[in-house]
């Protein structure tokens, strides 16, 4: 079958027809996909099934698939102590021109609603139980072992990437060497967590990453709401207090303040202030 979606590297699933893809996935999973529930993103689509499950379909160019594969949701199913939707199965195939792979993962429905967008503008109403569950899941995740390497934004994270990103945004004589690498979700933001019941979803990029990456990423996602950013820092204070946590805070600040900084981004000022403080700390250490 020839899929109706463009096979070019820049295929955008927000605008490309996906009817043939949905039919193929429905046949493979032996489920009816409810098209009226379709959620489109640039490289993924999600849809509910007639058996009250959720299917996430992703198209990824071959060059963006590392040696470990891209079975993050499947591999995350074994993570004890981490609140996430149960994984049921998948189907995978290759584009007819061989340039990309498709993957559809079927999971349980989310236990709550996604909290918001990647960067929040207003504070969510979160209970103390929610924060407790967040801490328990992140601590449990970091205690696991894996051979996977995290691929935030589909780019494999390495020491070289960390150094290049930080040096590209900040000057100064300080060491950027990461000391501790632990399993991380690697795309932790308010768009990938639920409330009022806490769960983390979208596990396609998880793997080993510098200690503190998840906490720093969530903090960066909160910076437009100062009280929320401060709450994240308080809850994850052990991460932020560590040297690696400070490096990861500088790393996420480099993405806000670097060459692609948006002049109207409300996070610019707090990110710049925080980065200056960390650089001073690293230089004095």
LINSUL-V169154 format. One record per pair of residues at least 24 apart in sequence whose ideal C-beta (glycine too) atoms are under 7 Angstrom apart, sorted by sequence separation. I is the first residue (numbers start at 1). J is the second residue. D is the distance in whole Angstrom. If there is no record, write none. Layout:
# LINSUL-V169154
i: [I I]
j: [J J]
d: [D D]
This chain:
# LINSUL-V169154
i: [85 183 215 22 85 183 184 215 249 250 14 29 182 188 13 14 18 181 186 212 13 14 181 189 211 212 250 13 181 182 184 185 188 189 216 249 12 13 25 181 184 188 212 215 219 13 74 180 190 211 13 25 73 178 189 212 216 220 246 70 211 212 216 73 150 152 210 211 53 151 152 213 216 217 246 21 65 150 212 216 220 246 62 146 210 61 62 210 61 62 144 60 142 59 60 142 229 141 224 59 141 224 141 223 226 57 58 13 57 220 223 11 162 223 55 56 83 55 154 9 157 53 54 152 5 53 83 151 53 54 81 82 150 53 81 150 151 52 150 82 148 149 150 81 82 148 149 150 29 80 148 146 29 79 146 28 137 134 179 180 79 130 133 179 25 124 130 178 130 126 127 178 120 118 124 176 118 75 117 118 116 117 29 115 116 138 29 114 115 25 115 68 114 115 170 21 68 113 112 113 66 111 112 110 112 166 170 66 112 162 166 169 111 165 168 112 7 111 166 169 7 110 162 165 169 7 9 64 66 168 110 168 7 3 7 2 60 135 120 134 119 120 123 118 121 122 120 123 131 119 120 123 170 174 172 120 174 170 174 173 172 85 83 84 83 84 85 83 84 82 84 76 73 76 72 73 72 72 70 72 58]
j: [109 207 239 47 110 208 209 240 274 275 40 55 208 214 40 41 45 208 213 239 41 42 209 217 239 240 278 42 210 211 213 214 217 218 245 278 42 43 55 211 214 218 242 245 249 44 105 211 221 242 45 57 105 210 221 244 248 252 278 103 244 245 249 107 184 186 244 245 88 186 187 248 251 252 281 57 101 186 248 252 256 282 99 183 247 99 100 248 100 101 183 100 182 100 101 183 270 183 266 102 184 267 185 267 270 102 103 59 104 267 270 59 210 271 104 105 133 106 205 61 209 106 107 205 59 107 137 205 108 109 136 137 205 109 137 206 207 109 207 140 206 207 208 140 141 207 208 209 89 140 208 207 91 141 208 91 200 198 243 244 144 195 198 244 91 190 196 244 198 195 196 247 190 189 195 247 190 148 190 191 190 191 104 190 191 214 106 191 193 104 194 148 194 195 250 102 149 194 194 195 149 194 195 194 196 250 254 151 197 247 251 254 197 251 254 199 95 199 254 257 96 199 251 254 258 97 99 154 156 258 201 259 99 96 100 96 154 235 221 235 221 222 225 221 224 225 224 227 235 224 225 228 275 279 279 228 282 279 283 283 283 199 198 199 199 200 201 200 201 200 203 203 203 206 203 204 204 205 204 206 204]
d: [7 7 4 7 6 6 4 6 6 6 5 7 7 4 6 7 6 5 7 4 7 6 6 6 7 7 5 6 6 5 5 5 5 7 7 6 5 6 6 7 5 5 6 7 7 7 7 4 5 6 5 6 4 4 4 5 4 4 5 6 4 3 5 7 5 4 5 7 6 7 6 5 7 6 6 6 6 4 4 5 6 7 6 5 7 6 6 5 5 7 5 6 4 5 6 6 7 5 4 5 7 6 7 4 7 7 5 7 4 7 5 6 6 6 5 5 6 5 7 6 5 5 5 6 7 7 5 5 6 5 7 5 6 7 7 6 7 6 4 5 7 5 6 3 5 3 5 4 7 7 6 6 6 6 6 4 6 6 7 5 6 6 4 6 6 7 7 6 5 6 6 6 5 5 6 6 7 6 7 5 4 6 7 4 7 6 6 6 5 4 7 5 6 5 7 7 7 6 4 7 7 6 5 5 6 5 7 6 4 7 6 4 4 6 7 7 5 5 5 5 7 6 6 5 4 5 7 5 6 6 6 7 6 7 7 6 7 6 7 7 6 6 5 6 5 7 6 6 6 6 6 5 6 6 5 7 4 6 5 7 6 6 5 6 5 5 6 6 6 7 7 4 5 6 5 6 4 6 6 5 7]
